[in-house]
């Protein structure tokens, strides 16, 4: 459909009116960005974006990411006006209030039309890179008939300043992701004031240097906006469109200044804005003619979606495509059989190597798995034999060389998972989880199936020293809600934890893996790691001690147990590969593994900080005992370090005997 500027202008003003009214009603929010980008967003939705509100999950829709998530009223207005079932006008009236899906920043699990949770600046752009990667990978696998769409982003000055933006655009340019289009709200304002306070860089030059096309437009001239977006849409490179805008456009006394960025306009300024815009309707009231035009825009994709569904119905890959987009795994019978063989084996390998070996079972059987590493492939062991590189000349590849971009990698993985059709995993050293922690947090918040392979998980990595030896990191990861943190003890637990991670559709996972070899400790049993913790060795005689350990320290716990038993002290060994899964078990099982017996001494053993282990040891005999490392490591061979810091059977038995004697 064709809409003239005369009709587009009041449509854009509807966004402005809803945005300023909602922020004012909440007495909280950011009216400046949605008011400033209303004209650009109107052109995008009216003339370029491929979507259908009647089916928000249509697989071949364009993805729209509001990276500048503080301007959330922009996307809430657009979704409501174009006819999405959510948010309702009542939701918008209750913007930022308890119970409203219109949260302060867009959250993907509250509204179907919100593709990803945004707010932490820069991550929306980086997640969009992952969405564009997923689109190309699926396109190469299933063809244009099923996968042929763009990823559009609205980003602000803050998104482009954040360091993750540099990582993301470098990756996108290298991979030549021509289906990625970023619309930059170039209003030259941040919260503190004019952007000249903090930056003088040539942003367009930086993008061009990264392999992007750059276009510009007057962000308040509908014809110029359309021209620039058409040029970006036609480009075979990732594209940045610099939209020169006036923040708070329509508020006559505040537009263009930083005061309109993150505060309500106030009743007087809203009244002035209504006069300035010629908007005579009451708060939250959209005139019927304008609402009708927006609903026509919302119906623009109906025929396109129907045509796509007809192509899907006759496509010989339809079943496989539908399965992948639904996030359902293929039949796991072969994988279960392979796991049974592993349990019966007798390996002695680092868990990072066990992970690689298990990937060579998983990746051929689960073709949607797309792996990668932040320049540590040979150390993380994340590449399966069946995986070719994902490159501009082969988007069917299933392995991404992310370069030294840990944060960008993690955010891109979120975007891939949110796009659907692929299951991303990526590797780096555990110590560098701090670089990408906020993206891992967003994985958990957004309920994505992203799997982080974090190797070199303790002082056991040895000579690289304390800069590379994680101490607080495993426990730090455990602080993030809805995140499974796995620290497997041997090859069997590694395979089990990988399998559990893949089966967890709405919970991301961390696999903390060793550099050093570990013996296989289990040779029978069901998938015990699914319980989070289990009794690996039972006491002979009266139980006096329960040793609770993870990862490489489970082997040590077994040695401690054997020495205690030799002295007539009965001891259990509990392997706890995942605290989160253990906490989710029923009380009966938890009491079976950790009996509530004040006469029994509970001892935790983990080569990391002890804070956090009190939840399992504090209520046991004499307050329990926590063996760990509450300091930084040192540069030396792993064996020397473990001896130096007391991770030997002799040292731990001595502490246990002392505790039992008091």
C-alpha positions in Angstrom: 0.0 0.0 0.0 1.1 3.6 -0.6 0.8 6.2 2.1 1.7 9.8 1.5 3.6 12.0 3.9 0.4 13.7 4.8 -0.9 10.3 6.2 2.4 9.2 7.6 2.9 12.3 9.7 -0.2 11.7 12.0 0.7 8.0 12.2 4.1 9.0 13.6 2.4 11.5 15.9 0.4 8.6 17.3 3.6 7.0 18.5 4.7 10.3 20.0 1.4 10.8 21.8 1.3 7.3 23.2 4.9 7.5 24.3 4.7 10.9 26.1 1.3 9.9 27.7 2.6 6.6 29.0 5.8 8.0 30.4 3.9 10.8 32.1 1.3 8.4 33.6 4.2 6.2 35.0 6.1 9.3 36.0 9.1 7.3 34.8 10.7 6.5 31.4 12.4 7.8 28.3 10.1 9.8 26.0 12.9 11.4 23.9 14.0 8.5 21.8 10.5 7.2 20.7 9.4 10.7 19.9 12.6 11.4 17.9 12.5 8.1 15.9 8.8 8.0 15.4 9.1 9.1 11.7 11.8 6.6 10.9 9.9 3.8 12.6 6.7 4.6 10.8 8.4 4.4 7.4 10.2 1.1 8.4 7.0 -0.6 9.4 4.8 0.9 6.7 7.1 0.2 3.7 10.0 -2.2 4.5 9.5 -4.5 7.5 8.1 -8.0 6.7 5.8 -9.1 9.5 2.3 -10.2 10.4 0.7 -9.4 13.8 -1.7 -12.3 13.3 1.3 -14.7 13.5 4.1 -13.1 15.5 6.2 -16.3 15.3 6.1 -16.6 11.5 9.5 -18.1 10.8 10.4 -16.0 7.8 9.4 -12.7 9.3 11.9 -9.9 9.4 13.4 -9.5 12.8 13.1 -6.1 14.4 15.4 -5.3 17.3 15.1 -2.1 19.4 18.6 -2.0 20.7 18.0 1.3 22.3 15.7 -0.5 24.7 15.3 2.5 27.0 12.9 3.9 24.3 10.6 0.9 24.9 7.5 2.9 24.3 8.5 3.0 20.6 8.1 -0.7 20.2 5.1 -0.9 22.5 3.3 1.7 20.4 4.2 0.1 17.1 3.0 -3.4 18.3 -0.2 -2.0 19.6 -0.9 0.2 16.6 -0.2 -2.5 14.0 -2.6 -4.9 15.6 -0.6 -7.3 17.7 -2.7 -9.0 20.4 -0.2 -7.6 23.0 0.3 -5.0 24.3 -3.2 -3.8 24.8 -4.0 -0.2 25.4 -4.6 -1.0 29.0 -1.0 -2.4 29.2 0.3 0.8 27.7 -1.7 2.9 30.2 0.0 0.9 32.9 3.5 1.3 31.4 6.2 0.3 33.9 3.7 -0.8 36.5 3.4 -4.2 38.2 1.4 -6.7 36.0 1.8 -4.8 32.7 3.7 -6.5 29.9 5.0 -3.0 29.0 8.1 -3.2 31.3 10.6 -0.4 31.6 12.7 -2.1 28.9 11.4 -4.6 26.3 11.4 -8.2 27.5 11.0 -11.0 25.0 9.2 -13.4 27.3 6.4 -10.9 28.0 5.4 -9.9 24.5 5.7 -12.1 21.4 6.5 -9.1 19.1 9.6 -8.3 21.1 12.3 -10.4 19.6 14.9 -9.9 22.3 15.3 -8.3 25.7 17.2 -5.0 25.4 18.3 -2.2 27.6 22.0 -2.9 28.3 23.2 -0.8 25.4 25.0 -2.4 22.5 23.7 -5.9 23.1 20.7 -5.4 20.8 23.0 -4.7 17.9 25.2 -7.7 18.8 22.2 -10.0 19.2 21.0 -8.8 15.8 24.3 -9.9 14.4 23.5 -13.4 15.7 20.0 -13.3 14.2 21.5 -12.3 10.8 24.0 -15.2 11.2 21.2 -17.7 11.9 19.2 -16.4 8.9 22.1 -17.0 6.6 22.9 -20.4 8.0 19.3 -21.5 7.7 19.0 -20.0 4.2 22.0 -22.0 3.1 20.5 -25.1 4.5 16.8 -24.7 3.5 16.9 -22.2 0.6 15.2 -18.9 -0.3 11.7 -20.5 -0.4 11.8 -21.0 3.4 14.3 -18.5 4.7 14.8 -15.1 3.1 14.5 -12.2 5.5 16.2 -9.1 7.0 17.2 -8.1 10.5 16.4 -4.5 11.2 17.8 -2.6 14.3 17.1 0.8 15.8 20.2 1.8 17.8 21.1 4.9 19.6 24.4 6.8 20.3 24.9 4.8 23.4 24.6 1.5 21.5 27.3 2.6 19.1 29.6 3.8 22.0 29.6 0.6 24.0 32.6 -1.7 23.4 30.5 -4.6 22.4 29.4 -2.6 19.3 32.9 -2.7 18.0 33.1 -6.5 18.4 29.7 -7.0 16.8 30.2 -4.8 13.7 33.6 -6.2 13.1 32.2 -9.7 13.1 29.2 -8.7 10.9 31.5 -7.0 8.4 33.9 -10.0 8.2 31.0 -12.4 7.6 29.4 -10.0 5.1 26.0 -10.2 6.7 24.1 -8.2 4.1 20.7 -8.9 5.6 21.6 -6.8 8.7 20.3 -3.2 8.7 21.0 -0.8 11.6 19.1 2.5 11.8 21.1 4.9 14.0 19.1 7.4 15.9 21.8 10.1 15.4 20.4 12.7 17.8 23.8 13.6 19.3 22.4 13.4 22.8 23.2 11.2 25.8 21.9 11.5 29.4 24.8 13.7 30.4 24.3 16.1 27.5 25.7 16.5 23.9 27.7 13.6 22.6 30.6 16.0 22.1 31.2 15.7 25.9 32.4 12.1 25.4 33.2 11.3 21.8 34.7 12.8 18.7 35.0 9.6 16.6 33.9 9.3 13.0 31.3 6.6 13.4 30.5 6.3 9.7 34.2 5.9 8.9 34.5 3.2 11.6 31.6 1.2 10.1 32.9 1.6 6.6 36.3 0.4 7.8 34.6 -2.7 9.2 33.1 -3.6 5.9 29.7 -1.9 6.2 27.8 0.3 3.8 26.7 3.6 5.4 23.8 5.8 4.3 22.3 8.9 5.9 19.0 10.7 5.9 17.0 13.4 7.5 15.2 11.5 10.2 12.1 13.7 9.9 11.7 13.8 6.1 9.6 10.8 5.1 10.8 10.8 1.5 14.4 11.0 2.5 14.0 8.2 5.1 12.4 6.0 2.5 15.2 6.6 0.0 17.9 5.7 2.6 16.1 2.6 3.8 15.7 1.5 0.2 19.4 1.9 -0.4 20.2 -0.1 2.7 17.7 -2.8 1.8 19.3 -3.2 -1.6 22.9 -3.4 -0.3 24.7 -6.7 -0.1 26.7 -5.5 2.9 25.6 -4.9 6.4 24.3 -1.4 6.4 24.2 1.5 8.8 21.7 4.3 8.2 22.5 7.5 10.0 19.1 9.1 10.8 19.7 12.7 11.9 16.9 13.2 14.4 15.8 15.7 17.0 15.4 13.9 20.4 12.0 14.5 21.8 10.7 15.8 18.4 7.3 17.4 19.0 8.0 18.8 22.5 8.5 22.4 21.6 10.4 23.6 24.6 12.5 20.5 25.3 13.2 18.8 22.0 16.8 18.6 21.1 18.1 18.7 24.7 19.2 16.0 27.1 16.4 16.8 29.6 14.0 14.9 27.4 16.1 11.8 27.3 15.0 10.1 30.5 12.4 12.1 32.3 8.6 12.7 31.8 7.8 15.8 29.8 5.5 17.2 32.5 1.9 18.2 32.1 2.6 21.7 30.7 5.1 20.4 28.1 2.7 17.7 27.0 -0.1 20.2 26.5 2.3 22.4 24.5 3.4 19.3 22.4 -0.3 18.5 21.6 -0.6 22.0 20.2 2.7 21.8 18.4 1.8 18.5 16.7 -1.9 19.4 16.1 -2.8 16.4 18.2 -6.2 17.2 19.8 -7.1 13.7 21.2 -7.2 12.9 24.8 -4.4 10.8 26.4 -4.3 7.3 25.1 -6.9 8.0 22.5 -6.0 7.3 18.8 -8.3 8.9 16.2 -10.1 6.2 14.1 -8.7 7.2 10.8 -5.1 7.0 12.1 -5.8 3.8 13.9 -7.2 2.4 10.6 -4.1 3.3 8.7 -1.9 1.6 11.2 -4.1 -1.5 11.1 -3.8 -1.6 7.3 0.0 -1.6 7.8 -0.4 -4.5 10.2 -2.2 -6.5 7.5 0.4 -5.8 4.8 2.2 -9.1 5.5 -0.8 -11.4 5.5 -0.6 -12.3 1.9 3.2 -12.7 2.0 2.9 -15.0 5.0 0.2 -17.1 3.2 2.4 -17.5 0.2 5.3 -18.6 2.4 3.0 -21.2 4.1 2.0 -22.5 0.8 5.7 -23.0 -0.2 6.4 -24.6 3.2 3.5 -27.1 2.7 5.1 -28.5 -0.5 8.8 -28.3 0.5 10.5 -31.6 1.0 12.4 -30.1 3.9 9.3 -28.8 5.6 9.3 -31.4 8.5 13.0 -30.8 9.3 12.6 -27.0 9.1 9.5 -27.1 11.3 11.3 -29.3 13.9 14.3 -27.0 14.1 12.2 -23.8 14.4 10.1 -25.3 17.1 13.3 -26.0 19.1 12.7 -29.8 19.2 15.6 -32.1 19.2 15.8 -35.0 16.8 15.5 -38.6 18.1 18.2 -39.1 20.8 18.3 -42.9 20.7 21.7 -43.1 19.2 23.1 -40.6 21.6 21.7 -42.5 24.6 23.2 -45.7 23.2 26.6 -43.9 22.8 26.4 -42.7 26.4 25.8 -46.2 27.6 29.1 -47.2 25.9 30.9 -44.3 27.6 29.7 -45.3 31.0 31.1 -48.8 30.4 34.5 -47.4 29.3 37.5 -46.4 31.2 38.8 -43.0 29.9 41.4 -40.8 31.4 41.1 -37.4 29.7 40.6 -33.7 30.5 36.9 -32.8 30.5 37.6 -30.3 27.7 38.8 -33.3 25.6 35.9 -35.4 26.8 33.6 -32.5 25.6 35.2 -32.6 22.2 34.8 -36.4 22.0 31.1 -36.0 22.9 30.6 -33.2 20.4 31.7 -35.7 17.8 28.7 -37.8 18.8 26.3 -34.9 19.2 27.1 -32.7 16.2 26.4 -35.3 13.5 23.1 -36.3 15.2 21.9 -32.7 15.9 22.5 -30.7 12.7 21.2 -27.4 14.2 24.2 -27.2 16.6 26.4 -24.3 15.5 29.6 -24.0 17.5 32.5 -21.6 17.8 35.2 -20.2 19.9 36.7 -16.8 20.7 40.0 -17.6 19.1 40.7 -20.6 21.4 39.4 -23.5 19.2 42.5 -25.7 19.9 42.2 -25.0 23.6 38.4 -25.1 24.1 38.1 -28.2 21.8 34.8 -26.9 20.5 35.0 -28.0 16.9 33.5 -31.3 15.9 35.0 -33.2 12.9 31.8 -32.8 10.9 31.7 -29.0 11.2 33.0 -26.7 8.4 33.6 -23.0 9.0 30.8 -20.5 8.8 32.1 -18.0 6.2 30.8 -15.6 3.6 31.5 -18.2 1.0 29.8 -21.0 3.0 27.0 -20.0 5.2 26.1 -23.6 5.6 29.1 -24.0 7.8 28.4 -24.8 11.4 31.5 -23.5 13.2 32.2 -19.8 13.8 35.6 -18.3 14.3 34.6 -15.3 16.5 38.0 -13.9 17.0 38.9 -12.3 20.3 35.4 -11.1 20.9 34.1 -12.9 24.0 31.3 -10.5 24.7 30.3 -10.2 21.1 30.3 -14.0 20.7 28.0 -14.5 23.7 25.6 -11.8 22.5 25.6 -13.2 19.0 24.8 -16.6 20.5 21.8 -15.1 22.2 20.6 -13.7 18.9 21.0 -17.0 17.1 19.1 -18.8 19.8 16.3 -16.2 19.8 16.1 -16.3 16.0 15.4 -20.1 16.2 16.4 -23.0 14.1 19.9 -23.2 15.5 21.4 -24.2 18.9 24.5 -22.1 19.5 27.5 -23.0 21.7 30.7 -21.1 22.0 34.0 -21.4 23.9 36.5 -19.4 25.8 38.5 -19.7 29.0 36.4 -19.6 32.2 38.5 -16.6 33.4 37.1 -14.6 30.4 33.5 -15.2 31.4 33.8 -11.8 33.1 34.1 -10.3 29.6 30.8 -11.7 28.5 29.0 -12.0 31.9 26.2 -9.5 31.0 25.4 -11.5 27.8 25.3 -14.7 29.8 23.0 -13.0 32.2 20.8 -12.0 29.3 20.8 -15.6 28.1 19.3 -16.5 31.4 16.8 -13.7 31.5 15.7 -14.3 27.9 15.4 -18.1 28.5 17.6 -19.0 25.6 19.3 -22.3 24.9 22.8 -21.0 24.6 25.7 -23.2 25.8 28.9 -21.7 27.1 32.0 -24.0 27.0 34.3 -22.4 29.5 37.6 -24.4 29.8 40.7 -24.1 32.0 38.4 -24.0 35.0 40.8 -23.7 38.0 44.4 -23.4 39.1 44.7 -26.7 37.3 45.6 -24.8 34.2 49.0 -24.2 35.7 51.8 -22.0 34.5 49.7 -19.2 32.9 49.3 -17.9 36.5 46.7 -16.0 38.4 45.7 -13.8 35.5 44.3 -16.9 33.8 43.4 -19.0 36.8 39.7 -18.6 37.7 39.0 -18.6 41.4 35.7 -16.8 41.9 34.2 -17.5 38.5 32.4 -20.8 39.0 30.6 -19.6 42.1 30.0 -16.2 40.4 28.2 -17.9 37.5 26.1 -19.8 40.0 24.7 -16.4 41.2 22.8 -15.9 37.9 19.2 -17.2 38.1 18.0 -19.6 35.5 21.5 -20.7 34.5 22.8 -24.3 34.8 26.4 -24.3 35.8 27.9 -27.7 35.2 31.3 -28.7 36.5 31.7 -32.4 35.5 34.1 -34.7 37.2 34.9 -37.0 34.3 34.1 -38.0 30.8 30.8 -39.6 31.8 29.5 -36.6 33.6 30.8 -34.4 30.8 28.6 -36.3 28.3 25.7 -36.2 30.6 26.0 -32.5 31.2 26.2 -31.7 27.5 23.1 -33.8 26.9 21.2 -32.1 29.7 22.2 -28.7 28.4 20.9 -29.5 24.9 17.6 -30.7 26.3 17.1 -27.5 28.3 15.1 -25.3 26.0 14.6 -22.4 28.3 17.7 -22.5 30.4 21.2 -21.6 29.2 24.2 -23.6 30.4 27.8 -23.2 31.4 30.2 -26.2 31.0 33.3 -25.5 33.2 35.9 -27.9 32.0 39.4 -28.9 32.9 42.7 -28.6 31.1 44.2 -31.5 33.1 43.4 -35.2 32.7 40.9 -36.9 35.0 40.2 -40.6 35.5 36.7 -42.0 34.8 35.0 -42.4 38.2 31.7 -43.9 37.1 31.1 -47.1 35.2 27.4 -47.7 35.7 24.2 -45.9 36.4 21.5 -43.8 34.8 22.0 -40.2 33.9 22.8 -39.2 37.4 24.0 -35.7 36.6 20.4 -34.8 35.8 19.8 -34.9 39.6 22.5 -32.2 40.1 24.2 -34.3 42.8 24.4 -38.0 43.7 26.3 -40.3 45.9 29.3 -41.6 44.0 30.8 -43.6 46.8 28.9 -44.8 49.9 30.4 -45.1 53.4 31.4 -48.5 54.6 30.3 -48.7 58.2 28.9 -45.8 60.1 28.9 -42.6 58.1 30.8 -39.8 59.8 31.7 -37.6 56.9 30.1 -36.6 53.6 32.5 -35.2 51.0 30.9 -32.9 48.5 33.0 -32.1 45.4 32.8 -30.9 41.8 34.9 -31.3 38.7 38.5 -32.2 39.2 38.1 -32.3 43.0 35.8 -35.3 42.9 38.8 -37.5 42.2 40.5 -35.9 45.2 37.4 -36.5 47.3 37.5 -40.2 46.4 41.1 -40.4 47.6 40.2 -38.6 50.8 37.3 -41.0 51.4 39.6 -44.0 50.9 42.1 -42.7 53.5 39.3 -42.0 55.9 37.9 -45.5 55.4 41.3 -47.0 56.1 41.2 -45.2 59.5 37.7 -46.6 60.2 35.9 -43.4 59.4 32.9 -44.0 57.1 32.6 -41.4 54.4 30.3 -40.7 51.4 31.5 -39.0 48.3 28.8 -36.8 46.7 29.5 -35.5 43.2 27.7 -32.3 42.6 28.0 -31.4 38.9 25.2 -28.9 39.0 24.0 -27.1 42.1 21.0 -25.6 40.3 19.6 -29.0 39.3 20.2 -30.4 42.8 18.3 -27.5 44.4 15.4 -28.3 42.0 15.1 -31.9 43.3 12.4 -32.8 45.8 13.3 -32.7 49.5 13.3 -36.5 49.9 16.0 -36.9 47.3 18.1 -34.1 48.7 17.8 -35.6 52.2 18.8 -39.0 50.8 22.0 -37.5 49.3 22.7 -35.1 52.2 21.0 -36.5 55.3 20.1 -34.0 57.9 22.3 -35.5 60.6 24.1 -33.1 62.9 26.5 -35.9 63.9 27.9 -36.1 60.3 30.6 -33.7 59.1 29.9 -32.2 55.7 33.0 -31.2 53.7 33.0 -29.2 50.5 36.0 -29.5 48.1 36.3 -27.2 45.2 39.3 -25.3 43.8 37.6 -21.9 44.0 36.3 -19.6 46.6 34.5 -21.2 49.5 31.8 -18.6 49.8 28.5 -20.2 48.8 29.3 -23.7 50.0 27.9 -22.9 53.5 24.4 -23.7 52.2 25.4 -27.4 52.1 27.9 -27.5 55.0 26.9 -25.0 57.7 24.3 -27.1 59.5 26.4 -30.2 59.8 28.8 -31.2 62.6 30.8 -28.3 64.0 29.6 -26.0 61.2 31.0 -28.1 58.5 34.3 -27.7 56.6 34.9 -25.8 53.3 38.1 -26.7 51.4 38.7 -24.1 48.7 40.9 -21.2 47.5 40.0 -17.8 48.9 42.9 -16.1 47.2 44.5 -15.8 43.8 46.6 -18.6 42.4 50.2 -18.6 41.3 52.3 -19.5 38.3 53.5 -23.0 38.5 52.7 -26.5 37.2 49.3 -27.7 38.2 50.5 -30.5 40.5 52.7 -28.1 42.4 49.8 -25.6 42.8 47.4 -28.2 44.1 50.0 -29.3 46.7 50.8 -25.7 47.6 47.2 -24.7 48.2 46.3 -27.8 50.2 44.4 -29.8 47.6 45.9 -33.2 48.5 44.3 -36.1 50.3 46.9 -35.8 53.2 46.1 -32.2 53.8 42.4 -32.6 53.7 42.3 -35.7 55.8 44.3 -33.8 58.5 41.7 -31.0 58.5 38.9 -33.4 58.7 40.4 -35.3 61.6 41.0 -32.0 63.4 37.4 -31.0 62.9 36.1 -34.4 64.0 38.1 -34.2 67.2 36.6 -30.9 68.4 
